[in-house]
Amino acid sequence: MDDTDETQSPDSAGPRGREVEVPLRVYKTVTVVATLLAMAGVIAGFILLDSATNRATAELSEVNVVLALVGLGLIVFGAAVYAFSTRFRTAGMGKSKDDSSEDSDNG
């Protein structure tokens, strides 16, 4: 038998799981670009969704389904970009919440 810890989740790919440690300059660039893309995607998605439904006043038969789906797709794209950008860390950012060697100061 091997000495691996079987309590470790299968999606953990190392000591920090899914987090990627990068230099500070790369972290700042990824954070800024990802935030701008996420904001643009969500805002454009809501604008398209609003336009497709005629400000939520259109009858069901009058809704532009293609434009509504594109709007929803942009909202999902913005959320996904933001979610994946949160995986990046830099060396001085502290420990992961899943790190068992960290003392709890709750209470």
C-alpha positions in Angstrom: 0.0 0.0 0.0 1.1 3.5 -0.6 1.3 6.3 2.0 -1.0 8.8 0.3 -3.7 10.5 2.3 -7.0 9.1 1.2 -9.0 11.9 2.8 -7.8 14.3 0.2 -10.4 15.2 -2.4 -9.9 13.9 -5.9 -10.0 17.4 -7.4 -7.1 18.5 -5.3 -4.0 18.6 -7.5 -1.4 19.4 -4.9 -1.0 21.2 -1.6 -3.3 24.1 -2.6 -5.9 22.1 -4.6 -7.0 23.9 -7.7 -5.3 27.2 -6.9 -2.5 28.3 -9.2 0.4 30.3 -7.7 1.7 33.0 -10.0 4.0 36.0 -9.7 2.4 39.2 -8.5 2.6 41.0 -11.9 0.7 38.1 -13.6 -1.8 38.0 -10.7 -2.6 41.7 -11.1 -2.9 41.4 -14.9 -5.2 38.4 -14.7 -7.3 40.0 -12.0 -7.8 43.3 -14.0 -8.4 41.6 -17.4 -10.7 39.0 -15.9 -12.8 41.5 -14.0 -13.2 43.7 -17.1 -14.2 40.8 -19.2 -16.6 39.5 -16.6 -18.2 42.9 -16.1 -18.5 43.5 -19.9 -20.0 40.1 -20.4 -22.6 40.4 -17.7 -23.6 44.0 -18.6 -23.8 43.2 -22.3 -25.8 40.0 -21.5 -28.3 42.0 -19.5 -28.6 44.6 -22.2 -29.2 41.9 -24.9 -31.7 40.2 -22.6 -33.5 43.4 -22.0 -33.6 44.2 -25.7 -34.8 40.7 -26.6 -37.8 41.0 -24.1 -38.5 44.6 -24.9 -37.8 45.6 -21.3 -39.7 42.6 -20.0 -43.0 43.9 -21.6 -43.1 41.7 -24.7 -45.6 38.9 -25.0 -44.1 35.4 -25.1 -44.6 35.2 -28.8 -42.8 38.5 -29.4 -39.6 37.6 -27.5 -36.5 37.3 -29.7 -35.3 33.9 -28.5 -31.9 34.0 -30.3 -31.0 37.4 -28.8 -32.2 36.3 -25.3 -30.0 33.1 -25.5 -27.0 35.2 -26.6 -27.6 37.5 -23.6 -27.9 34.6 -21.2 -24.7 33.1 -22.7 -22.8 36.3 -22.1 -24.0 36.4 -18.5 -22.8 32.8 -18.0 -19.5 33.7 -19.8 -18.9 36.6 -17.4 -19.6 34.5 -14.4 -17.3 31.7 -15.6 -14.5 34.1 -16.3 -14.7 35.6 -12.9 -15.0 32.2 -11.2 -11.9 30.9 -12.9 -9.9 34.0 -12.2 -10.3 33.5 -8.5 -8.1 30.4 -8.7 -5.0 32.5 -9.1 -2.9 33.4 -6.0 0.4 35.0 -5.4 3.1 33.9 -2.9 2.2 36.3 -0.2 -1.6 35.8 -0.1 -1.8 33.4 2.8 -3.0 29.9 3.2 -5.9 28.1 1.6 -9.0 27.7 3.7 -8.6 23.9 3.2 -5.1 23.8 4.7 -5.4 21.8 7.9 -2.2 23.3 9.4 -3.9 26.7 9.8 -5.2 27.4 13.4 -8.8 28.4 13.7 -9.5 31.6 15.6 -13.3 31.2 15.6 -14.6 31.9 19.1 
